[in-house]
């Protein structure tokens, strides 16, 4: 998980405002139900979506 988030943001020079859930950072999140390694039927597993810290419809 860290390799796809904070470490990736650091490698891209973007860690100042993204890469982890923290105060002052961008909050783009997709909350899924079920096994996080199962990529099949993703759209049926989406529970909540946040863009810039605000929940949006799916």
C-alpha distance matrix in Angstrom:
0.0 3.8 5.5 5.4 6.4 8.6 9.2 10.1 12.2 13.9 14.8 16.2 18.1 16.7 15.1 18.4 17.7 14.1 10.4 10.4 12.5 15.7 19.4 20.5 17.4 17.1 15.8 15.0 13.2 13.7 13.9 14.2 16.3 15.8 13.5 10.1 10.8 14.2 14.8 18.5 20.2 17.4 20.2 21.6 18.5 18.0 19.0 18.8 18.1 18.2 19.3 20.0 19.8 22.3 22.0 23.3 24.8 23.3
3.8 0.0 3.8 5.4 5.0 5.5 6.0 7.9 9.8 10.7 12.0 14.0 15.3 14.3 12.3 15.6 15.5 12.2 8.4 8.6 11.5 14.1 17.8 18.7 15.7 16.1 15.6 15.4 14.4 15.8 16.4 17.3 19.6 19.4 17.3 13.9 14.5 18.0 18.3 22.0 23.7 20.8 23.3 24.9 21.8 20.9 21.7 20.9 19.8 19.3 19.9 19.9 19.8 22.8 23.1 24.7 26.6 25.5
5.5 3.8 0.0 3.8 5.6 6.6 4.9 5.9 9.0 9.8 9.9 12.0 14.1 13.8 12.6 16.3 16.5 13.2 9.6 11.1 14.4 16.9 20.4 20.8 17.5 17.6 17.4 16.7 16.1 17.2 18.3 18.9 21.3 20.9 18.4 14.9 14.6 18.0 17.8 21.6 23.7 20.9 23.6 25.6 22.8 22.1 23.5 22.8 21.4 21.0 21.1 21.3 21.8 24.7 25.0 26.1 27.9 26.4
5.4 5.4 3.8 0.0 3.8 6.8 6.6 5.5 8.2 10.4 10.5 11.5 13.9 12.8 12.2 15.8 15.2 11.6 8.3 10.2 13.2 16.1 19.5 19.6 16.1 15.4 14.9 13.6 13.0 13.9 15.5 16.2 19.0 19.0 16.9 13.1 13.1 16.0 15.3 19.1 20.8 17.8 20.2 22.5 20.0 18.9 20.5 19.7 18.1 17.8 17.9 18.4 19.2 21.9 22.0 22.8 24.4 22.9
6.4 5.0 5.6 3.8 0.0 3.8 5.7 5.4 6.2 8.7 10.1 10.7 12.2 10.5 9.2 12.5 11.8 8.2 4.6 6.5 9.7 12.5 15.7 15.9 12.4 12.0 11.9 11.3 11.2 13.0 14.7 16.3 19.3 19.9 18.3 14.6 15.5 18.3 17.7 21.3 22.5 19.2 21.1 23.3 20.6 19.0 20.0 18.6 16.8 15.8 15.7 15.7 16.3 19.3 19.9 21.1 23.3 22.3
8.6 5.5 6.6 6.8 3.8 0.0 3.8 5.4 5.1 6.2 8.7 9.9 10.4 9.0 6.7 10.1 10.3 7.4 4.0 5.7 9.4 11.2 14.4 14.5 11.4 12.2 12.8 13.3 13.7 16.1 17.6 19.5 22.4 23.0 21.4 17.8 18.7 21.8 21.4 25.0 26.2 22.9 24.8 26.9 24.1 22.3 23.0 21.3 19.4 17.9 17.6 16.7 17.3 20.7 21.8 23.4 25.9 25.3
9.2 6.0 4.9 6.6 5.7 3.8 0.0 3.8 5.5 5.1 6.2 8.7 9.8 9.8 8.3 12.0 13.0 10.4 7.4 9.5 13.2 14.8 18.0 17.8 14.8 15.5 16.3 16.4 16.8 18.8 20.3 21.7 24.5 24.6 22.5 18.9 19.1 22.4 21.9 25.7 27.3 24.3 26.5 28.7 26.0 24.6 25.7 24.3 22.4 21.2 20.7 20.0 20.9 24.1 25.2 26.5 28.8 27.9
10.1 7.9 5.9 5.5 5.4 5.4 3.8 0.0 3.8 5.4 5.1 6.3 8.6 8.4 8.3 12.1 12.5 9.7 7.3 10.4 14.1 16.0 18.9 18.2 14.8 14.6 15.6 14.9 15.6 17.5 19.6 20.9 24.0 24.3 22.3 18.6 18.6 21.4 20.3 24.0 25.5 22.5 24.5 27.1 24.8 23.3 24.7 23.3 21.0 19.9 19.0 18.6 20.1 23.1 24.0 24.9 27.1 25.9
12.2 9.8 9.0 8.2 6.2 5.1 5.5 3.8 0.0 3.8 5.5 5.2 6.1 4.8 4.8 8.4 8.9 6.5 5.2 8.8 12.3 13.7 16.1 14.9 11.6 11.7 13.3 13.3 14.8 17.3 19.7 21.6 24.9 25.8 24.3 20.5 21.1 23.7 22.5 26.0 27.1 23.8 25.3 28.0 25.7 23.7 24.8 22.8 20.2 18.5 17.1 16.1 17.8 21.0 22.4 23.5 26.1 25.5
13.9 10.7 9.8 10.4 8.7 6.2 5.1 5.4 3.8 0.0 3.8 5.4 5.0 5.8 4.9 8.3 10.3 9.0 7.7 10.6 14.2 14.9 17.2 16.1 13.4 14.3 16.3 16.8 18.2 20.8 22.9 24.8 28.0 28.6 26.8 23.1 23.5 26.4 25.5 29.1 30.5 27.2 28.9 31.6 29.1 27.2 28.2 26.2 23.8 21.9 20.6 19.2 20.7 24.1 25.8 27.0 29.7 29.2
14.8 12.0 9.9 10.5 10.1 8.7 6.2 5.1 5.5 3.8 0.0 3.8 5.5 7.7 8.3 11.6 13.3 11.8 10.5 13.7 17.4 18.4 20.8 19.6 16.6 17.0 18.8 18.7 20.0 22.2 24.5 26.0 29.1 29.5 27.4 23.7 23.5 26.3 25.1 28.7 30.3 27.3 29.2 32.0 29.8 28.2 29.6 27.9 25.3 23.8 22.4 21.4 23.2 26.4 27.9 28.7 31.1 30.2
16.2 14.0 12.0 11.5 10.7 9.9 8.7 6.3 5.2 5.4 3.8 0.0 3.8 5.5 7.8 10.6 11.7 10.5 10.2 13.9 17.3 18.3 20.3 18.5 15.4 15.2 17.4 17.0 18.9 21.2 23.9 25.6 29.0 29.8 28.0 24.2 24.2 26.6 25.0 28.4 29.7 26.6 28.1 31.1 29.2 27.3 28.8 26.8 23.9 22.2 20.3 19.3 21.5 24.5 26.1 26.7 29.1 28.4
18.1 15.3 14.1 13.9 12.2 10.4 9.8 8.6 6.1 5.0 5.5 3.8 0.0 3.8 5.9 7.8 9.8 9.8 10.4 13.6 16.8 17.1 18.5 16.4 13.9 14.5 17.2 17.6 19.8 22.6 25.3 27.4 30.8 31.8 30.3 26.5 26.9 29.4 27.9 31.4 32.4 29.1 30.4 33.4 31.3 29.1 30.2 27.9 24.9 22.7 20.7 19.0 21.2 24.3 26.4 27.3 30.2 29.8
16.7 14.3 13.8 12.8 10.5 9.0 9.8 8.4 4.8 5.8 7.7 5.5 3.8 0.0 3.8 5.5 6.4 6.2 7.6 10.9 13.7 14.1 15.4 13.2 10.4 10.7 13.5 14.0 16.5 19.5 22.2 24.6 28.1 29.4 28.3 24.5 25.4 27.7 26.2 29.6 30.3 26.8 27.8 30.7 28.6 26.1 27.0 24.5 21.5 19.1 17.0 15.2 17.4 20.5 22.7 23.7 26.6 26.5
15.1 12.3 12.6 12.2 9.2 6.7 8.3 8.3 4.8 4.9 8.3 7.8 5.9 3.8 0.0 3.8 5.5 5.1 5.8 8.2 11.2 11.2 12.9 11.3 8.8 10.1 12.7 13.9 15.9 19.1 21.4 23.9 27.2 28.4 27.3 23.6 24.7 27.4 26.3 29.8 30.6 27.0 28.2 30.8 28.3 25.9 26.4 24.0 21.3 18.9 17.3 15.3 16.7 20.3 22.4 24.0 27.0 27.0
18.4 15.6 16.3 15.8 12.5 10.1 12.0 12.1 8.4 8.3 11.6 10.6 7.8 5.5 3.8 0.0 3.8 6.2 8.4 9.9 11.9 10.8 11.3 9.0 7.5 9.6 12.7 14.7 17.2 20.7 23.0 25.9 29.2 30.8 30.0 26.4 27.8 30.4 29.3 32.6 33.1 29.4 30.3 32.8 30.4 27.7 27.8 25.0 22.2 19.3 17.4 14.7 16.1 19.7 22.3 24.1 27.4 28.0
17.7 15.5 16.5 15.2 11.8 10.3 13.0 12.5 8.9 10.3 13.3 11.7 9.8 6.4 5.5 3.8 0.0 3.8 7.3 8.6 9.8 9.1 9.5 6.9 4.4 5.8 9.2 11.2 14.1 17.7 20.1 23.2 26.6 28.5 28.1 24.6 26.3 28.5 27.3 30.5 30.5 26.8 27.3 29.8 27.5 24.6 24.6 21.6 18.8 15.7 13.7 10.9 12.5 15.9 18.6 20.3 23.7 24.4
14.1 12.2 13.2 11.6 8.2 7.4 10.4 9.7 6.5 9.0 11.8 10.5 9.8 6.2 5.1 6.2 3.8 0.0 3.8 5.8 7.8 8.6 10.3 8.9 5.3 5.4 7.6 8.9 11.2 14.6 17.0 19.8 23.3 25.0 24.4 20.8 22.5 24.8 23.6 26.8 27.1 23.4 24.1 26.6 24.3 21.5 21.8 19.1 16.4 13.8 12.3 10.4 11.8 15.2 17.3 18.9 22.0 22.2
10.4 8.4 9.6 8.3 4.6 4.0 7.4 7.3 5.2 7.7 10.5 10.2 10.4 7.6 5.8 8.4 7.3 3.8 0.0 3.8 7.2 9.0 11.8 11.5 8.0 8.2 9.1 9.7 10.8 13.8 15.7 18.2 21.4 22.7 21.6 18.0 19.5 22.1 21.3 24.7 25.3 21.8 23.1 25.4 22.7 20.5 20.9 18.8 16.5 14.5 13.9 12.8 13.6 17.0 18.4 20.0 22.7 22.5
10.4 8.6 11.1 10.2 6.5 5.7 9.5 10.4 8.8 10.6 13.7 13.9 13.6 10.9 8.2 9.9 8.6 5.8 3.8 0.0 3.8 6.0 9.4 10.2 7.3 8.4 8.3 9.9 10.3 13.3 14.5 17.2 20.1 21.5 20.8 17.5 19.5 22.2 21.9 25.2 25.7 22.1 23.3 25.2 22.2 19.9 19.7 17.6 15.9 13.8 13.9 12.8 12.4 16.0 17.3 19.5 22.3 22.3
12.5 11.5 14.4 13.2 9.7 9.4 13.2 14.1 12.3 14.2 17.4 17.3 16.8 13.7 11.2 11.9 9.8 7.8 7.2 3.8 0.0 3.8 7.2 9.0 6.8 7.8 6.7 9.1 9.2 12.4 13.1 16.2 19.0 20.8 20.7 17.8 20.4 22.8 22.6 25.7 25.7 22.0 22.9 24.3 21.3 18.8 17.9 15.5 14.2 11.9 12.6 11.3 10.0 13.5 14.7 17.5 20.4 20.9
15.7 14.1 16.9 16.1 12.5 11.2 14.8 16.0 13.7 14.9 18.4 18.3 17.1 14.1 11.2 10.8 9.1 8.6 9.0 6.0 3.8 0.0 3.8 6.3 5.6 8.3 8.3 11.6 12.4 15.8 16.5 19.8 22.4 24.4 24.4 21.5 24.1 26.5 26.4 29.5 29.4 25.7 26.4 27.8 24.8 22.2 21.0 18.4 17.0 14.1 14.4 12.2 10.8 14.4 16.4 19.4 22.7 23.6
19.4 17.8 20.4 19.5 15.7 14.4 18.0 18.9 16.1 17.2 20.8 20.3 18.5 15.4 12.9 11.3 9.5 10.3 11.8 9.4 7.2 3.8 0.0 3.8 5.6 8.5 9.2 12.9 14.3 17.9 18.7 22.2 24.9 27.2 27.6 24.8 27.5 29.7 29.4 32.3 31.9 28.2 28.4 29.9 27.1 24.2 22.7 19.7 18.2 14.8 14.7 11.8 10.3 13.8 16.4 19.5 23.0 24.5
20.5 18.7 20.8 19.6 15.9 14.5 17.8 18.2 14.9 16.1 19.6 18.5 16.4 13.2 11.3 9.0 6.9 8.9 11.5 10.2 9.0 6.3 3.8 0.0 3.8 6.8 8.9 12.5 14.8 18.6 20.1 23.7 26.7 29.1 29.3 26.3 28.8 30.9 30.1 33.0 32.6 28.8 28.9 30.8 28.3 25.1 24.1 20.8 18.6 15.0 13.9 10.5 10.2 13.7 16.8 19.4 23.1 24.6
17.4 15.7 17.5 16.1 12.4 11.4 14.8 14.8 11.6 13.4 16.6 15.4 13.9 10.4 8.8 7.5 4.4 5.3 8.0 7.3 6.8 5.6 5.6 3.8 0.0 3.8 6.3 9.5 11.9 15.7 17.5 20.9 24.2 26.4 26.4 23.2 25.5 27.6 26.7 29.6 29.4 25.6 25.9 28.0 25.5 22.5 21.9 18.7 16.3 13.0 11.7 8.7 9.1 12.8 15.5 17.8 21.3 22.4
17.1 16.1 17.6 15.4 12.0 12.2 15.5 14.6 11.7 14.3 17.0 15.2 14.5 10.7 10.1 9.6 5.8 5.4 8.2 8.4 7.8 8.3 8.5 6.8 3.8 0.0 3.8 6.2 9.3 13.0 15.5 18.9 22.3 24.8 25.0 21.7 24.0 25.7 24.4 27.2 26.7 22.9 22.8 25.2 23.0 19.8 19.5 16.2 13.3 10.0 8.2 5.4 6.8 10.2 12.8 14.6 18.1 19.0
15.8 15.6 17.4 14.9 11.9 12.8 16.3 15.6 13.3 16.3 18.8 17.4 17.2 13.5 12.7 12.7 9.2 7.6 9.1 8.3 6.7 8.3 9.2 8.9 6.3 3.8 0.0 3.8 6.1 9.8 11.9 15.5 18.8 21.4 22.0 19.0 21.6 23.1 22.0 24.6 23.8 20.1 20.0 22.0 19.7 16.4 15.9 12.6 10.0 6.7 6.2 4.8 4.6 8.0 9.8 12.0 15.3 16.2
15.0 15.4 16.7 13.6 11.3 13.3 16.4 14.9 13.3 16.8 18.7 17.0 17.6 14.0 13.9 14.7 11.2 8.9 9.7 9.9 9.1 11.6 12.9 12.5 9.5 6.2 3.8 0.0 3.8 7.1 10.1 13.3 16.9 19.5 20.0 17.0 19.4 20.5 19.0 21.4 20.6 16.8 16.6 19.0 17.0 13.7 13.9 10.8 7.6 5.2 4.5 5.4 6.4 8.4 9.2 10.3 13.2 13.4
13.2 14.4 16.1 13.0 11.2 13.7 16.8 15.6 14.8 18.2 20.0 18.9 19.8 16.5 15.9 17.2 14.1 11.2 10.8 10.3 9.2 12.4 14.3 14.8 11.9 9.3 6.1 3.8 0.0 3.8 6.4 9.6 13.2 15.8 16.5 13.6 16.4 17.4 16.3 18.7 17.9 14.1 14.2 16.1 13.7 10.6 10.7 8.1 5.8 5.0 6.7 8.6 8.1 9.6 9.0 10.3 12.4 12.1
13.7 15.8 17.2 13.9 13.0 16.1 18.8 17.5 17.3 20.8 22.2 21.2 22.6 19.5 19.1 20.7 17.7 14.6 13.8 13.3 12.4 15.8 17.9 18.6 15.7 13.0 9.8 7.1 3.8 0.0 3.8 6.3 10.1 12.8 13.8 11.3 14.1 14.5 13.3 15.3 14.2 10.5 10.6 12.3 10.0 6.9 7.6 6.0 4.6 6.4 8.8 11.6 11.1 11.5 9.7 10.2 11.1 9.8
13.9 16.4 18.3 15.5 14.7 17.6 20.3 19.6 19.7 22.9 24.5 23.9 25.3 22.2 21.4 23.0 20.1 17.0 15.7 14.5 13.1 16.5 18.7 20.1 17.5 15.5 11.9 10.1 6.4 3.8 0.0 3.8 7.0 10.0 11.6 9.9 13.3 13.6 13.4 15.1 14.0 10.6 11.0 11.6 8.5 6.0 5.4 5.1 6.3 8.5 11.7 14.2 12.8 13.1 10.7 11.7 12.2 11.0
14.2 17.3 18.9 16.2 16.3 19.5 21.7 20.9 21.6 24.8 26.0 25.6 27.4 24.6 23.9 25.9 23.2 19.8 18.2 17.2 16.2 19.8 22.2 23.7 20.9 18.9 15.5 13.3 9.6 6.3 3.8 0.0 3.8 6.6 8.4 7.4 10.7 10.4 10.6 11.9 10.8 7.9 9.0 8.9 5.3 4.6 5.4 7.3 9.0 11.9 14.9 17.7 16.5 16.6 13.9 14.3 13.9 11.9
16.3 19.6 21.3 19.0 19.3 22.4 24.5 24.0 24.9 28.0 29.1 29.0 30.8 28.1 27.2 29.2 26.6 23.3 21.4 20.1 19.0 22.4 24.9 26.7 24.2 22.3 18.8 16.9 13.2 10.1 7.0 3.8 0.0 3.8 7.0 7.8 11.1 10.2 11.4 12.0 10.9 9.1 10.3 8.8 5.1 6.4 6.4 9.5 12.1 15.1 18.4 21.1 19.6 19.4 16.5 17.0 16.1 14.0
15.8 19.4 20.9 19.0 19.9 23.0 24.6 24.3 25.8 28.6 29.5 29.8 31.8 29.4 28.4 30.8 28.5 25.0 22.7 21.5 20.8 24.4 27.2 29.1 26.4 24.8 21.4 19.5 15.8 12.8 10.0 6.6 3.8 0.0 3.8 6.2 8.8 7.9 10.2 10.8 10.7 9.7 12.0 10.3 7.0 9.5 10.2 13.2 15.5 18.4 21.4 24.1 22.7 22.9 20.1 20.6 19.7 17.3
13.5 17.3 18.4 16.9 18.3 21.4 22.5 22.3 24.3 26.8 27.4 28.0 30.3 28.3 27.3 30.0 28.1 24.4 21.6 20.8 20.7 24.4 27.6 29.3 26.4 25.0 22.0 20.0 16.5 13.8 11.6 8.4 7.0 3.8 0.0 3.8 5.4 5.5 8.6 10.1 11.3 10.4 13.5 12.6 9.5 11.8 13.1 15.6 17.3 19.9 22.6 25.1 24.0 24.6 22.2 22.7 22.1 19.6
10.1 13.9 14.9 13.1 14.6 17.8 18.9 18.6 20.5 23.1 23.7 24.2 26.5 24.5 23.6 26.4 24.6 20.8 18.0 17.5 17.8 21.5 24.8 26.3 23.2 21.7 19.0 17.0 13.6 11.3 9.9 7.4 7.8 6.2 3.8 0.0 3.8 5.6 7.6 10.3 11.7 9.7 13.0 13.1 9.9 11.1 12.7 14.5 15.4 17.6 19.9 22.2 21.4 22.5 20.4 21.0 20.9 18.5
10.8 14.5 14.6 13.1 15.5 18.7 19.1 18.6 21.1 23.5 23.5 24.2 26.9 25.4 24.7 27.8 26.3 22.5 19.5 19.5 20.4 24.1 27.5 28.8 25.5 24.0 21.6 19.4 16.4 14.1 13.3 10.7 11.1 8.8 5.4 3.8 0.0 3.8 6.1 9.1 11.7 10.5 14.2 14.7 12.1 13.8 15.9 17.7 18.3 20.5 22.4 24.7 24.4 25.5 23.6 23.8 23.6 20.8
14.2 18.0 18.0 16.0 18.3 21.8 22.4 21.4 23.7 26.4 26.3 26.6 29.4 27.7 27.4 30.4 28.5 24.8 22.1 22.2 22.8 26.5 29.7 30.9 27.6 25.7 23.1 20.5 17.4 14.5 13.6 10.4 10.2 7.9 5.5 5.6 3.8 0.0 3.8 5.6 8.3 8.0 11.8 11.9 9.9 12.4 15.0 17.3 18.1 20.9 22.9 25.7 25.4 26.0 23.6 23.4 22.5 19.4
14.8 18.3 17.8 15.3 17.7 21.4 21.9 20.3 22.5 25.5 25.1 25.0 27.9 26.2 26.3 29.3 27.3 23.6 21.3 21.9 22.6 26.4 29.4 30.1 26.7 24.4 22.0 19.0 16.3 13.3 13.4 10.6 11.4 10.2 8.6 7.6 6.1 3.8 0.0 3.8 6.5 5.9 9.6 10.8 9.7 11.5 14.8 16.6 16.8 19.6 21.2 24.1 24.3 24.7 22.5 21.7 20.8 17.5
18.5 22.0 21.6 19.1 21.3 25.0 25.7 24.0 26.0 29.1 28.7 28.4 31.4 29.6 29.8 32.6 30.5 26.8 24.7 25.2 25.7 29.5 32.3 33.0 29.6 27.2 24.6 21.4 18.7 15.3 15.1 11.9 12.0 10.8 10.1 10.3 9.1 5.6 3.8 0.0 3.8 5.6 8.7 9.2 9.2 11.8 15.1 17.5 18.1 21.3 23.0 26.2 26.3 26.3 23.7 22.5 21.0 17.4
20.2 23.7 23.7 20.8 22.5 26.2 27.3 25.5 27.1 30.5 30.3 29.7 32.4 30.3 30.6 33.1 30.5 27.1 25.3 25.7 25.7 29.4 31.9 32.6 29.4 26.7 23.8 20.6 17.9 14.2 14.0 10.8 10.9 10.7 11.3 11.7 11.7 8.3 6.5 3.8 0.0 3.8 5.6 5.7 6.8 9.4 12.8 15.3 16.1 19.6 21.5 25.0 25.0 24.4 21.5 20.0 18.1 14.5
17.4 20.8 20.9 17.8 19.2 22.9 24.3 22.5 23.8 27.2 27.3 26.6 29.1 26.8 27.0 29.4 26.8 23.4 21.8 22.1 22.0 25.7 28.2 28.8 25.6 22.9 20.1 16.8 14.1 10.5 10.6 7.9 9.1 9.7 10.4 9.7 10.5 8.0 5.9 5.6 3.8 0.0 3.8 5.5 5.2 6.5 10.2 12.2 12.7 16.0 17.9 21.3 21.3 20.9 18.2 17.0 15.5 12.0
20.2 23.3 23.6 20.2 21.1 24.8 26.5 24.5 25.3 28.9 29.2 28.1 30.4 27.8 28.2 30.3 27.3 24.1 23.1 23.3 22.9 26.4 28.4 28.9 25.9 22.8 20.0 16.6 14.2 10.6 11.0 9.0 10.3 12.0 13.5 13.0 14.2 11.8 9.6 8.7 5.6 3.8 0.0 3.8 5.5 5.6 9.2 10.9 11.4 15.0 16.7 20.4 20.5 19.4 16.5 14.6 12.6 8.9
21.6 24.9 25.6 22.5 23.3 26.9 28.7 27.1 28.0 31.6 32.0 31.1 33.4 30.7 30.8 32.8 29.8 26.6 25.4 25.2 24.3 27.8 29.9 30.8 28.0 25.2 22.0 19.0 16.1 12.3 11.6 8.9 8.8 10.3 12.6 13.1 14.7 11.9 10.8 9.2 5.7 5.5 3.8 0.0 3.8 5.8 8.4 11.3 12.9 16.7 19.0 22.7 22.1 20.9 17.6 16.1 13.7 10.3
18.5 21.8 22.8 20.0 20.6 24.1 26.0 24.8 25.7 29.1 29.8 29.2 31.3 28.6 28.3 30.4 27.5 24.3 22.7 22.2 21.3 24.8 27.1 28.3 25.5 23.0 19.7 17.0 13.7 10.0 8.5 5.3 5.1 7.0 9.5 9.9 12.1 9.9 9.7 9.2 6.8 5.2 5.5 3.8 0.0 3.8 6.3 9.4 11.4 15.0 17.8 21.1 20.2 19.5 16.3 15.6 13.9 11.0
18.0 20.9 22.1 18.9 19.0 22.3 24.6 23.3 23.7 27.2 28.2 27.3 29.1 26.1 25.9 27.7 24.6 21.5 20.5 19.9 18.8 22.2 24.2 25.1 22.5 19.8 16.4 13.7 10.6 6.9 6.0 4.6 6.4 9.5 11.8 11.1 13.8 12.4 11.5 11.8 9.4 6.5 5.6 5.8 3.8 0.0 3.8 6.0 7.6 11.3 14.1 17.5 16.6 15.8 12.6 11.9 10.5 7.9
19.0 21.7 23.5 20.5 20.0 23.0 25.7 24.7 24.8 28.2 29.6 28.8 30.2 27.0 26.4 27.8 24.6 21.8 20.9 19.7 17.9 21.0 22.7 24.1 21.9 19.5 15.9 13.9 10.7 7.6 5.4 5.4 6.4 10.2 13.1 12.7 15.9 15.0 14.8 15.1 12.8 10.2 9.2 8.4 6.3 3.8 0.0 3.8 7.1 10.5 13.9 17.0 15.4 14.3 10.8 11.0 9.9 8.5
18.8 20.9 22.8 19.7 18.6 21.3 24.3 23.3 22.8 26.2 27.9 26.8 27.9 24.5 24.0 25.0 21.6 19.1 18.8 17.6 15.5 18.4 19.7 20.8 18.7 16.2 12.6 10.8 8.1 6.0 5.1 7.3 9.5 13.2 15.6 14.5 17.7 17.3 16.6 17.5 15.3 12.2 10.9 11.3 9.4 6.0 3.8 0.0 3.8 6.8 10.3 13.3 11.7 10.5 7.1 7.7 7.7 7.3
18.1 19.8 21.4 18.1 16.8 19.4 22.4 21.0 20.2 23.8 25.3 23.9 24.9 21.5 21.3 22.2 18.8 16.4 16.5 15.9 14.2 17.0 18.2 18.6 16.3 13.3 10.0 7.6 5.8 4.6 6.3 9.0 12.1 15.5 17.3 15.4 18.3 18.1 16.8 18.1 16.1 12.7 11.4 12.9 11.4 7.6 7.1 3.8 0.0 3.8 6.8 10.1 9.3 8.3 5.7 5.7 6.9 6.7
18.2 19.3 21.0 17.8 15.8 17.9 21.2 19.9 18.5 21.9 23.8 22.2 22.7 19.1 18.9 19.3 15.7 13.8 14.5 13.8 11.9 14.1 14.8 15.0 13.0 10.0 6.7 5.2 5.0 6.4 8.5 11.9 15.1 18.4 19.9 17.6 20.5 20.9 19.6 21.3 19.6 16.0 15.0 16.7 15.0 11.3 10.5 6.8 3.8 0.0 3.8 6.5 5.6 5.1 4.2 5.7 8.7 9.7
19.3 19.9 21.1 17.9 15.7 17.6 20.7 19.0 17.1 20.6 22.4 20.3 20.7 17.0 17.3 17.4 13.7 12.3 13.9 13.9 12.6 14.4 14.7 13.9 11.7 8.2 6.2 4.5 6.7 8.8 11.7 14.9 18.4 21.4 22.6 19.9 22.4 22.9 21.2 23.0 21.5 17.9 16.7 19.0 17.8 14.1 13.9 10.3 6.8 3.8 0.0 3.8 5.3 5.3 6.4 6.8 10.1 11.2
20.0 19.9 21.3 18.4 15.7 16.7 20.0 18.6 16.1 19.2 21.4 19.3 19.0 15.2 15.3 14.7 10.9 10.4 12.8 12.8 11.3 12.2 11.8 10.5 8.7 5.4 4.8 5.4 8.6 11.6 14.2 17.7 21.1 24.1 25.1 22.2 24.7 25.7 24.1 26.2 25.0 21.3 20.4 22.7 21.1 17.5 17.0 13.3 10.1 6.5 3.8 0.0 3.8 5.6 8.4 9.8 13.4 14.9
19.8 19.8 21.8 19.2 16.3 17.3 20.9 20.1 17.8 20.7 23.2 21.5 21.2 17.4 16.7 16.1 12.5 11.8 13.6 12.4 10.0 10.8 10.3 10.2 9.1 6.8 4.6 6.4 8.1 11.1 12.8 16.5 19.6 22.7 24.0 21.4 24.4 25.4 24.3 26.3 25.0 21.3 20.5 22.1 20.2 16.6 15.4 11.7 9.3 5.6 5.3 3.8 0.0 3.8 6.6 9.3 13.0 14.8
22.3 22.8 24.7 21.9 19.3 20.7 24.1 23.1 21.0 24.1 26.4 24.5 24.3 20.5 20.3 19.7 15.9 15.2 17.0 16.0 13.5 14.4 13.8 13.7 12.8 10.2 8.0 8.4 9.6 11.5 13.1 16.6 19.4 22.9 24.6 22.5 25.5 26.0 24.7 26.3 24.4 20.9 19.4 20.9 19.5 15.8 14.3 10.5 8.3 5.1 5.3 5.6 3.8 0.0 3.8 6.3 10.0 12.5
22.0 23.1 25.0 22.0 19.9 21.8 25.2 24.0 22.4 25.8 27.9 26.1 26.4 22.7 22.4 22.3 18.6 17.3 18.4 17.3 14.7 16.4 16.4 16.8 15.5 12.8 9.8 9.2 9.0 9.7 10.7 13.9 16.5 20.1 22.2 20.4 23.6 23.6 22.5 23.7 21.5 18.2 16.5 17.6 16.3 12.6 10.8 7.1 5.7 4.2 6.4 8.4 6.6 3.8 0.0 3.8 6.9 9.4
23.3 24.7 26.1 22.8 21.1 23.4 26.5 24.9 23.5 27.0 28.7 26.7 27.3 23.7 24.0 24.1 20.3 18.9 20.0 19.5 17.5 19.4 19.5 19.4 17.8 14.6 12.0 10.3 10.3 10.2 11.7 14.3 17.0 20.6 22.7 21.0 23.8 23.4 21.7 22.5 20.0 17.0 14.6 16.1 15.6 11.9 11.0 7.7 5.7 5.7 6.8 9.8 9.3 6.3 3.8 0.0 3.8 6.6
24.8 26.6 27.9 24.4 23.3 25.9 28.8 27.1 26.1 29.7 31.1 29.1 30.2 26.6 27.0 27.4 23.7 22.0 22.7 22.3 20.4 22.7 23.0 23.1 21.3 18.1 15.3 13.2 12.4 11.1 12.2 13.9 16.1 19.7 22.1 20.9 23.6 22.5 20.8 21.0 18.1 15.5 12.6 13.7 13.9 10.5 9.9 7.7 6.9 8.7 10.1 13.4 13.0 10.0 6.9 3.8 0.0 3.8
23.3 25.5 26.4 22.9 22.3 25.3 27.9 25.9 25.5 29.2 30.2 28.4 29.8 26.5 27.0 28.0 24.4 22.2 22.5 22.3 20.9 23.6 24.5 24.6 22.4 19.0 16.2 13.4 12.1 9.8 11.0 11.9 14.0 17.3 19.6 18.5 20.8 19.4 17.5 17.4 14.5 12.0 8.9 10.3 11.0 7.9 8.5 7.3 6.7 9.7 11.2 14.9 14.8 12.5 9.4 6.6 3.8 0.0
